Amino acid sequence: MTTIIGIKISNRLESAVSVQEILTKYGCIIKTRIGLHEEINGQWGLILLEIINDEESIKIANELCDIEEIEIQQMKF
């Protein structure tokens, strides 16, 4: 099964470090990472992750949900 996690960061300036720490921690299970961000003010960002380990996808999603101003959505194929 393939899991795609979408992460919407409402305030990049305050949340980016916490998000990056978690993504680094789980870097070995992230097959693909795509980052999109607002060009003008740089306030929000969107990260798409393709996760190769379905069990670990739950752990990374739970840790990301603990960060304020983060919204998580998942797709499973």
PyRosetta script that sets phi, psi and omega in degrees:
from pyrosetta import init, pose_from_sequence

init()
pose = pose_from_sequence("MTTIIGIKISNRLESAVSVQEILTKYGCIIKTRIGLHEEINGQWGLILLEIINDEESIKIANELCDIEEIEIQQMKF")
pose.set_psi(1, 142.0)
pose.set_omega(1, 177.3)
pose.set_phi(2, -106.1)
pose.set_psi(2, 133.4)
pose.set_omega(2, 177.7)
pose.set_phi(3, -115.4)
pose.set_psi(3, 128.9)
pose.set_omega(3, 173.3)
pose.set_phi(4, -111.5)
pose.set_psi(4, 126.7)
pose.set_omega(4, 177.1)
pose.set_phi(5, -111.8)
pose.set_psi(5, 126.7)
pose.set_omega(5, 173.7)
pose.set_phi(6, -103.0)
pose.set_psi(6, 130.0)
pose.set_omega(6, -178.9)
pose.set_phi(7, -120.8)
pose.set_psi(7, 115.5)
pose.set_omega(7, 174.9)
pose.set_phi(8, -101.0)
pose.set_psi(8, 121.0)
pose.set_omega(8, -179.3)
pose.set_phi(9, -106.1)
pose.set_psi(9, 115.0)
pose.set_omega(9, -176.2)
pose.set_phi(10, -75.9)
pose.set_psi(10, -33.6)
pose.set_omega(10, -179.4)
pose.set_phi(11, -129.8)
pose.set_psi(11, 89.7)
pose.set_omega(11, -175.7)
pose.set_phi(12, -60.2)
pose.set_psi(12, -37.9)
pose.set_omega(12, -175.1)
pose.set_phi(13, -62.7)
pose.set_psi(13, -34.7)
pose.set_omega(13, -177.7)
pose.set_phi(14, -94.7)
pose.set_psi(14, -24.6)
pose.set_omega(14, -172.9)
pose.set_phi(15, -104.6)
pose.set_psi(15, -14.0)
pose.set_omega(15, -171.8)
pose.set_phi(16, -59.4)
pose.set_psi(16, -41.4)
pose.set_omega(16, -177.7)
pose.set_phi(17, -65.4)
pose.set_psi(17, -44.7)
pose.set_omega(17, 180.0)
pose.set_phi(18, -63.7)
pose.set_psi(18, -41.8)
pose.set_omega(18, 179.0)
pose.set_phi(19, -64.1)
pose.set_psi(19, -45.6)
pose.set_omega(19, -178.5)
pose.set_phi(20, -62.2)
pose.set_psi(20, -38.1)
pose.set_omega(20, 177.8)
pose.set_phi(21, -60.0)
pose.set_psi(21, -43.2)
pose.set_omega(21, 179.7)
pose.set_phi(22, -68.4)
pose.set_psi(22, -43.0)
pose.set_omega(22, 179.7)
pose.set_phi(23, -64.0)
pose.set_psi(23, -35.5)
pose.set_omega(23, 176.5)
pose.set_phi(24, -67.5)
pose.set_psi(24, -41.5)
pose.set_omega(24, 179.1)
pose.set_phi(25, -58.4)
pose.set_psi(25, -38.8)
pose.set_omega(25, -178.1)
pose.set_phi(26, -104.0)
pose.set_psi(26, 20.2)
pose.set_omega(26, -175.4)
pose.set_phi(27, -56.2)
pose.set_psi(27, -30.2)
pose.set_omega(27, -177.2)
pose.set_phi(28, -72.3)
pose.set_psi(28, -14.8)
pose.set_omega(28, 179.0)
pose.set_phi(29, -106.1)
pose.set_psi(29, -0.9)
pose.set_omega(29, 179.5)
pose.set_phi(30, -92.6)
pose.set_psi(30, 110.0)
pose.set_omega(30, -179.5)
pose.set_phi(31, -81.0)
pose.set_psi(31, -42.6)
pose.set_omega(31, -178.0)
pose.set_phi(32, -135.0)
pose.set_psi(32, 139.1)
pose.set_omega(32, 176.9)
pose.set_phi(33, -135.8)
pose.set_psi(33, 124.5)
pose.set_omega(33, 178.6)
pose.set_phi(34, -124.2)
pose.set_psi(34, 126.8)
pose.set_omega(34, 179.9)
pose.set_phi(35, -114.6)
pose.set_psi(35, 131.6)
pose.set_omega(35, 176.6)
pose.set_phi(36, -124.6)
pose.set_psi(36, 141.0)
pose.set_omega(36, 179.0)
pose.set_phi(37, -146.6)
pose.set_psi(37, 161.2)
pose.set_omega(37, 178.6)
pose.set_phi(38, -70.3)
pose.set_psi(38, 131.1)
pose.set_omega(38, -177.3)
pose.set_phi(39, -77.6)
pose.set_psi(39, -36.1)
pose.set_omega(39, -169.9)
pose.set_phi(40, -75.9)
pose.set_psi(40, -62.6)
pose.set_omega(40, -175.1)
pose.set_phi(41, -102.3)
pose.set_psi(41, -16.2)
pose.set_omega(41, -179.8)
pose.set_phi(42, 66.4)
pose.set_psi(42, 26.4)
pose.set_omega(42, -175.5)
pose.set_phi(43, -82.5)
pose.set_psi(43, -34.4)
pose.set_omega(43, -176.4)
pose.set_phi(44, -121.9)
pose.set_psi(44, 161.2)
pose.set_omega(44, 177.3)
pose.set_phi(45, -149.8)
pose.set_psi(45, 159.0)
pose.set_omega(45, 177.7)
pose.set_phi(46, -133.1)
pose.set_psi(46, 128.1)
pose.set_omega(46, 178.6)
pose.set_phi(47, -121.3)
pose.set_psi(47, 131.4)
pose.set_omega(47, 174.8)
pose.set_phi(48, -111.2)
pose.set_psi(48, 129.0)
pose.set_omega(48, -179.5)
pose.set_phi(49, -120.7)
pose.set_psi(49, 134.7)
pose.set_omega(49, 169.3)
pose.set_phi(50, -102.1)
pose.set_psi(50, 119.0)
pose.set_omega(50, -175.4)
pose.set_phi(51, -103.3)
pose.set_psi(51, 134.0)
pose.set_omega(51, -176.9)
pose.set_phi(52, -94.8)
pose.set_psi(52, -11.1)
pose.set_omega(52, -179.5)
pose.set_phi(53, -121.2)
pose.set_psi(53, 108.0)
pose.set_omega(53, -173.9)
pose.set_phi(54, -61.4)
pose.set_psi(54, -38.6)
pose.set_omega(54, 179.5)
pose.set_phi(55, -65.1)
pose.set_psi(55, -41.2)
pose.set_omega(55, -179.5)
pose.set_phi(56, -71.6)
pose.set_psi(56, -23.7)
pose.set_omega(56, 179.5)
pose.set_phi(57, -61.4)
pose.set_psi(57, -32.2)
pose.set_omega(57, 177.5)
pose.set_phi(58, -66.4)
pose.set_psi(58, -42.3)
pose.set_omega(58, -179.3)
pose.set_phi(59, -64.6)
pose.set_psi(59, -46.9)
pose.set_omega(59, -178.6)
pose.set_phi(60, -65.2)
pose.set_psi(60, -40.0)
pose.set_omega(60, 178.5)
pose.set_phi(61, -63.3)
pose.set_psi(61, -41.5)
pose.set_omega(61, 178.9)
pose.set_phi(62, -63.5)
pose.set_psi(62, -41.9)
pose.set_omega(62, 179.2)
pose.set_phi(63, -66.8)
pose.set_psi(63, -39.4)
pose.set_omega(63, 178.9)
pose.set_phi(64, -66.6)
pose.set_psi(64, -34.0)
pose.set_omega(64, -180.0)
pose.set_phi(65, -65.0)
pose.set_psi(65, -21.4)
pose.set_omega(65, 179.3)
pose.set_phi(66, -74.4)
pose.set_psi(66, -13.4)
pose.set_omega(66, 179.9)
pose.set_phi(67, -86.2)
pose.set_psi(67, 131.8)
pose.set_omega(67, 178.0)
pose.set_phi(68, -68.2)
pose.set_psi(68, 152.4)
pose.set_omega(68, 178.1)
pose.set_phi(69, 65.5)
pose.set_psi(69, 26.5)
pose.set_omega(69, 176.6)
pose.set_phi(70, -119.8)
pose.set_psi(70, 136.0)
pose.set_omega(70, 173.9)
pose.set_phi(71, -120.5)
pose.set_psi(71, 132.6)
pose.set_omega(71, -177.8)
pose.set_phi(72, -116.3)
pose.set_psi(72, 136.3)
pose.set_omega(72, 171.6)
pose.set_phi(73, -132.6)
pose.set_psi(73, 145.6)
pose.set_omega(73, -179.4)
pose.set_phi(74, -127.2)
pose.set_psi(74, 146.5)
pose.set_omega(74, 171.8)
pose.set_phi(75, -126.9)
pose.set_psi(75, 138.5)
pose.set_omega(75, 178.4)
pose.set_phi(76, -124.8)
pose.set_psi(76, 132.8)
pose.set_omega(76, -180.0)
pose.set_phi(77, -121.3)
pose.dump_pdb("model.pdb")
